[in-house]
Amino acid sequence: LDNNLGQELYKLSENTLPVIWEELKISCNNHQPHIFWKTSFEINTKDFVIQASHNAINWVNIDSIPTMGNSNTTITYEYCVIDSRNPYRFYRLVQRDLDGIVTYSKTLTANCQKVAPQIRLFPNPANNIITVSNINSQDISSLEIMDVTGKKVISTSAITHSTINIKT
């Protein structure tokens, strides 16, 4: 069939795609990956397998979520990784049909590891008092301050103030 645009249209198959993806994204929630997706159409679908990888080459199945099977309305799915030792950075979904056919989603990337705070100490050099900013006692268990020769001036595990007297 010629559509008068210089392109011919062909009908390749009677098969309908089993899933129409509406949205797929990943975010971090409490330092853990949170995968969210929507479908607007599902036919003869079985489940979604959540896969994870540390290198986007070798994949591990971490869980599966059953689908609605057949639907022509928008369905929302989500999955939160709850393993605090989670070493993975890459994620994808495997959509499995009832007849055993599988399709893969695009690869998602998330770095949800807790980042060490960026502590600032000033003035540097200092003689009497120093100020420490971005300090949170929940994140910092101890603090050691050395002089220019490497001699320990302060060592404390009780961090309660942002100004510290270093005069010896």
Backbone as numpy.savetxt, mean C-alpha at the origin, in Angstrom:
# Nx Ny Nz CAx CAy CAz Cx Cy Cz
-17.45 -5.19 -42.81 -18.31 -4.01 -42.81 -17.42 -2.79 -42.81
-17.63 -1.91 -43.76 -16.87 -0.68 -43.85 -17.69 0.44 -43.23
-17.10 1.14 -42.27 -17.84 2.21 -41.59 -17.53 3.59 -42.16
-16.98 3.63 -43.36 -16.63 4.87 -44.06 -15.55 5.68 -43.36
-14.83 5.07 -42.42 -13.71 5.74 -41.75 -12.38 5.09 -42.12
-12.42 4.19 -43.09 -11.20 3.52 -43.51 -10.86 2.34 -42.63
-11.75 1.95 -41.72 -11.50 0.82 -40.84 -12.62 -0.20 -41.03
-12.27 -1.43 -40.99 -13.28 -2.47 -41.06 -13.54 -3.02 -39.67
-14.78 -3.26 -39.35 -15.16 -3.79 -38.06 -15.43 -5.28 -38.20
-14.91 -6.07 -37.29 -15.11 -7.50 -37.31 -15.68 -7.96 -35.98
-16.49 -8.94 -36.03 -17.01 -9.57 -34.83 -16.13 -10.78 -34.57
-15.38 -10.79 -33.46 -14.43 -11.84 -33.19 -15.03 -13.01 -32.42
-15.98 -12.74 -31.54 -16.46 -13.81 -30.68 -17.84 -13.47 -30.15
-18.57 -14.49 -29.80 -19.87 -14.31 -29.15 -19.71 -14.12 -27.65
-18.51 -14.40 -27.12 -18.27 -14.35 -25.67 -18.27 -12.91 -25.15
-18.89 -12.74 -24.01 -18.89 -11.46 -23.33 -17.81 -11.49 -22.25
-17.14 -10.38 -22.03 -16.15 -10.31 -20.96 -16.84 -10.62 -19.64
-16.22 -11.47 -18.78 -16.88 -11.87 -17.55 -16.98 -10.75 -16.51
-16.09 -9.80 -16.55 -16.10 -8.70 -15.57 -15.79 -7.39 -16.28
-16.55 -6.38 -15.96 -16.21 -5.02 -16.39 -15.76 -4.28 -15.14
-14.47 -3.90 -15.14 -13.88 -3.18 -14.02 -14.26 -1.72 -14.09
-14.71 -1.18 -13.00 -15.05 0.23 -12.94 -13.94 1.03 -12.26
-13.33 0.43 -11.24 -12.29 1.14 -10.48 -11.42 0.11 -9.77
-10.13 0.43 -9.63 -9.18 -0.40 -8.89 -8.10 0.51 -8.36
-7.95 0.52 -7.01 -6.91 1.38 -6.42 -6.43 0.79 -5.11
-5.32 1.33 -4.63 -4.72 0.87 -3.37 -4.31 2.10 -2.56
-4.44 1.99 -1.25 -4.00 3.06 -0.35 -3.45 2.40 0.91
-2.93 3.21 1.80 -2.40 2.70 3.07 -3.35 3.11 4.18
-3.67 2.14 5.03 -4.54 2.37 6.17 -3.85 1.77 7.40
-3.44 2.61 8.34 -2.68 2.14 9.51 -1.46 1.34 9.10
-0.74 1.84 8.11 0.50 1.24 7.61 0.29 -0.13 6.96
-0.94 -0.41 6.52 -1.24 -1.66 5.84 -1.95 -1.35 4.52
-1.67 -2.12 3.47 -2.33 -1.90 2.18 -3.83 -2.15 2.26
-4.58 -1.29 1.60 -6.03 -1.38 1.53 -6.39 -1.34 0.04
-6.88 -2.46 -0.49 -7.21 -2.57 -1.92 -8.72 -2.38 -2.07
-9.08 -1.57 -3.03 -10.48 -1.21 -3.25 -10.77 -1.35 -4.74
-11.88 -2.02 -5.08 -12.25 -2.12 -6.49 -13.75 -2.21 -6.65
-14.20 -1.83 -7.86 -15.61 -1.88 -8.22 -15.74 -2.56 -9.57
-16.81 -3.31 -9.71 -17.15 -3.87 -11.01 -18.55 -3.39 -11.36
-18.82 -3.24 -12.65 -20.15 -2.81 -13.06 -20.91 -3.94 -13.77
-20.21 -5.06 -14.00 -20.85 -6.20 -14.65 -20.05 -7.46 -14.31
-20.73 -8.53 -13.93 -20.08 -9.82 -13.67 -20.98 -10.92 -14.24
-20.36 -11.88 -14.94 -21.12 -13.02 -15.44 -20.29 -14.28 -15.23
-20.89 -15.26 -14.57 -20.25 -16.55 -14.30 -18.88 -16.42 -13.64
-18.78 -15.49 -12.70 -17.52 -15.30 -12.00 -17.52 -16.08 -10.70
-16.33 -16.50 -10.28 -16.18 -17.30 -9.06 -15.66 -16.46 -7.91
-14.46 -15.87 -8.09 -13.86 -15.10 -7.00 -12.74 -14.22 -7.52
-12.23 -13.39 -6.60 -11.03 -12.59 -6.84 -9.97 -13.12 -5.88
-8.81 -13.46 -6.41 -7.69 -13.88 -5.57 -6.76 -12.68 -5.44
-6.44 -12.32 -4.21 -5.51 -11.22 -3.96 -4.11 -11.80 -3.96
-3.26 -11.28 -4.82 -1.87 -11.73 -4.90 -0.95 -10.60 -4.48
0.19 -10.98 -3.90 1.19 -10.01 -3.45 2.57 -10.45 -3.92
3.46 -9.49 -4.05 4.82 -9.77 -4.49 5.76 -8.72 -3.92
6.99 -9.11 -3.69 8.00 -8.13 -3.27 8.77 -7.58 -4.46
8.64 -8.24 -5.64 9.41 -7.82 -6.81 8.59 -7.70 -8.09
7.27 -7.92 -8.03 6.36 -7.87 -9.18 6.66 -8.95 -10.21
7.40 -9.99 -9.79 7.69 -11.13 -10.67 7.13 -12.41 -10.05
7.49 -12.66 -8.80 7.03 -13.84 -8.07 5.84 -13.46 -7.21
4.71 -14.11 -7.47 3.46 -13.75 -6.79 3.03 -14.83 -5.81
2.41 -14.38 -4.71 1.90 -15.25 -3.67 0.41 -14.96 -3.49
-0.41 -16.00 -3.45 -1.83 -15.82 -3.14 -1.96 -15.56 -1.65
-2.58 -14.43 -1.27 -2.72 -14.15 0.15 -4.15 -14.31 0.65
-5.13 -14.26 -0.25 -6.52 -14.44 0.16 -7.40 -14.46 -1.07
-8.67 -14.80 -0.88 -9.63 -14.73 -1.98 -10.96 -14.19 -1.45
-11.68 -13.53 -2.34 -12.98 -12.97 -2.00 -13.98 -13.46 -3.04
-15.08 -14.07 -2.60 -16.08 -14.53 -3.57 -16.74 -13.36 -4.28
-17.11 -13.58 -5.53 -17.82 -12.55 -6.30 -19.32 -12.77 -6.16
-20.08 -11.89 -6.77 -21.53 -12.05 -6.80 -21.95 -13.14 -7.79
-21.05 -13.51 -8.70 -21.36 -14.54 -9.69 -21.94 -13.96 -10.95
-23.11 -13.36 -10.85 -23.77 -12.72 -11.98 -24.40 -11.42 -11.48
-24.06 -10.32 -12.13 -24.61 -9.04 -11.71 -24.42 -8.03 -12.84
-25.36 -7.11 -12.96 -25.20 -6.01 -13.91 -25.33 -4.67 -13.19
-25.02 -4.68 -11.89 -25.00 -3.45 -11.10 -23.60 -3.25 -10.53
-23.32 -2.07 -10.06 -22.01 -1.77 -9.49 -21.86 -2.49 -8.15
-20.78 -3.23 -8.03 -20.46 -3.94 -6.78 -19.11 -3.43 -6.29
-19.04 -3.12 -5.02 -17.82 -2.62 -4.41 -17.18 -3.71 -3.56
-15.87 -3.87 -3.74 -15.09 -4.84 -2.97 -13.94 -4.10 -2.30
-13.48 -4.66 -1.18 -12.27 -4.12 -0.57 -11.58 -5.21 0.21
-10.26 -5.03 0.36 -9.47 -5.99 1.11 -8.37 -5.23 1.83
-8.24 -5.48 3.13 -7.18 -4.87 3.93 -6.21 -5.95 4.36
-4.95 -5.74 4.08 -3.91 -6.65 4.52 -3.72 -6.40 6.02
-3.78 -7.47 6.82 -3.70 -7.27 8.27 -2.44 -7.84 8.89
-1.53 -8.36 8.09 -0.29 -8.91 8.61 0.70 -7.79 8.86
1.07 -7.57 10.13 1.97 -6.47 10.47 3.39 -6.72 9.97
3.72 -7.96 9.60 5.06 -8.27 9.08 5.07 -8.26 7.56
4.06 -7.70 6.95 3.87 -7.72 5.51 5.09 -7.14 4.77
5.81 -7.97 3.99 6.97 -7.47 3.26 6.65 -7.04 1.83
5.39 -7.13 1.43 5.05 -6.93 0.02 4.80 -5.48 -0.32
5.08 -5.17 -1.58 4.88 -3.83 -2.10 4.00 -3.79 -3.32
3.89 -4.92 -4.00 3.11 -5.01 -5.24 1.91 -5.93 -5.01
0.78 -5.55 -5.61 -0.45 -6.31 -5.46 -1.17 -6.38 -6.80
-1.94 -7.44 -6.98 -2.81 -7.55 -8.14 -3.95 -8.50 -7.77
-4.99 -8.47 -8.59 -6.14 -9.35 -8.40 -6.18 -10.34 -9.55
-6.53 -11.57 -9.23 -6.79 -12.59 -10.23 -8.28 -12.84 -10.19
-8.95 -12.58 -11.30 -10.39 -12.81 -11.36 -10.59 -14.18 -11.99
-11.24 -15.08 -11.23 -11.46 -16.44 -11.72 -12.93 -16.65 -12.08
-13.14 -17.26 -13.24 -14.49 -17.59 -13.69 -14.87 -18.98 -13.21
-16.15 -19.30 -13.29 -16.64 -20.63 -12.93 -16.08 -21.71 -13.84
-15.75 -21.34 -15.09 -15.21 -22.31 -16.05 -13.69 -22.46 -15.97
-13.04 -21.80 -14.98 -11.60 -21.95 -14.77 -10.73 -20.92 -15.47
-11.31 -20.07 -16.29 -10.53 -19.03 -16.97 -10.19 -17.94 -15.97
-8.94 -17.44 -16.05 -8.50 -16.38 -15.14 -8.05 -15.16 -15.94
-8.23 -13.99 -15.35 -7.69 -12.75 -15.89 -7.03 -12.01 -14.74
-6.00 -11.22 -15.08 -5.23 -10.49 -14.08 -5.51 -9.00 -14.18
-5.57 -8.36 -13.03 -5.72 -6.91 -13.00 -4.36 -6.27 -13.27
-4.37 -4.97 -13.37 -3.10 -4.25 -13.43 -2.40 -4.41 -12.08
-1.10 -4.19 -12.06 -0.32 -4.27 -10.83 -0.43 -2.96 -10.07
-0.69 -3.08 -8.78 -0.79 -1.92 -7.89 0.46 -1.87 -7.02
0.89 -0.67 -6.68 2.07 -0.51 -5.83 1.71 0.29 -4.60
2.17 -0.19 -3.44 1.95 0.53 -2.19 3.15 0.32 -1.28
3.61 1.39 -0.67 4.67 1.30 0.33 4.08 1.82 1.63
3.58 0.91 2.44 2.86 1.29 3.65 3.71 1.12 4.91
4.99 0.90 4.74 5.84 0.74 5.90 5.90 2.03 6.70
5.98 1.88 7.99 6.07 3.04 8.86 7.42 3.72 8.64
7.41 5.00 8.39 8.61 5.76 8.11 9.11 6.40 9.39
10.41 6.31 9.59 11.00 6.93 10.78 10.83 8.44 10.71
10.54 9.06 11.84 10.35 10.52 11.83 11.65 11.25 11.49
11.50 12.39 10.85 12.64 13.22 10.52 12.89 14.19 11.66
13.77 13.81 12.57 14.06 14.62 13.75 15.05 15.72 13.38
14.80 16.92 13.88 15.71 18.04 13.68 16.24 18.47 15.03
17.51 18.80 15.06 18.17 19.25 16.28 18.91 20.55 15.96
18.68 21.59 16.76 19.34 22.88 16.51 19.45 23.66 17.81
20.36 24.61 17.94 21.40 24.95 16.95 22.50 23.89 16.95
23.23 23.89 15.91 24.35 22.97 15.80 25.50 23.72 15.16
26.57 23.96 15.89 26.89 23.50 17.23 26.11 24.27 18.30
26.07 23.69 19.50 25.34 24.28 20.63 26.23 24.26 21.87
25.96 25.20 22.79 26.73 25.25 24.03 25.91 24.89 25.26
24.67 25.37 25.34 23.88 25.19 26.54 22.58 24.41 26.32
21.78 24.88 25.38 20.46 24.30 25.16 20.31 23.96 23.69
19.71 22.80 23.43 19.37 22.44 22.07 17.86 22.22 22.00
17.33 22.42 20.82 15.91 22.17 20.58 15.80 20.99 19.63
14.92 20.08 19.97 14.66 18.91 19.13 13.23 19.04 18.63
13.06 19.00 17.30 11.72 19.10 16.73 11.33 17.79 16.06
10.04 17.64 15.83 9.47 16.42 15.24 9.72 15.20 16.10
9.75 15.41 17.40 9.97 14.29 18.30 8.64 13.84 18.87
8.44 12.56 18.88 7.21 11.97 19.41 7.64 10.80 20.27
7.32 10.83 21.54 7.79 9.80 22.46 7.26 8.42 22.09
6.20 8.34 21.30 5.71 7.04 20.86 6.61 6.44 19.79
7.30 7.30 19.03 8.17 6.83 17.96 9.63 6.68 18.39
10.05 7.42 19.41 11.44 7.45 19.84 11.56 6.81 21.22
12.37 5.77 21.33 12.52 5.11 22.62 13.70 5.64 23.43
14.69 6.20 22.76 15.82 6.78 23.48 16.50 7.82 22.61
17.30 8.64 23.26 18.00 9.73 22.56 19.40 9.83 23.12
20.40 9.86 22.23 21.79 10.07 22.62 22.33 11.24 21.82
23.02 12.14 22.52 23.63 13.29 21.86 25.12 13.25 22.16
25.92 13.37 21.10 27.37 13.32 21.21 27.96 14.68 20.89
29.13 14.95 21.44 29.83 16.18 21.07 30.68 15.90 19.84
31.46 16.89 19.40 32.23 16.75 18.17 33.33 15.70 18.27
33.73 15.35 19.48 34.76 14.32 19.66 34.17 12.93 19.76
32.85 12.83 19.77 32.19 11.53 19.90 31.84 11.17 21.33
32.12 12.08 22.26 31.81 11.85 23.67 30.31 12.03 23.88
29.70 11.07 24.59 28.27 11.12 24.87 27.99 12.24 25.87
27.14 13.20 25.46 26.78 14.33 26.31 25.48 14.03 27.05
24.52 13.48 26.33 23.21 13.16 26.90 22.81 11.77 26.43
22.24 11.00 27.34 21.64 9.72 27.00 20.40 9.58 27.86
19.25 9.51 27.22 18.01 9.44 27.97 16.99 8.56 27.28
16.15 7.95 28.06 15.02 7.21 27.50 13.72 7.89 27.87
13.82 8.97 28.63 12.63 9.73 29.03 12.64 11.05 28.26
12.01 11.05 27.12 11.99 12.24 26.28 10.66 12.95 26.52
10.73 14.04 27.24 9.49 14.74 27.58 9.46 16.17 27.09
10.61 16.76 26.79 10.65 18.17 26.38 11.34 18.29 25.03
11.03 19.35 24.33 11.68 19.58 23.05 12.96 20.41 23.21
13.18 20.97 24.40 14.46 21.66 24.67 15.22 20.86 25.72
16.51 20.70 25.48 17.34 19.89 26.35 18.56 20.70 26.76
18.84 20.73 28.06 20.02 21.40 28.60 21.19 20.46 28.45
22.20 20.88 27.67 23.37 20.03 27.44 24.59 20.56 28.16
24.45 21.61 28.95 25.59 22.20 29.67 26.06 21.20 30.71
27.35 20.88 30.64 27.90 19.90 31.59 28.71 20.53 32.68
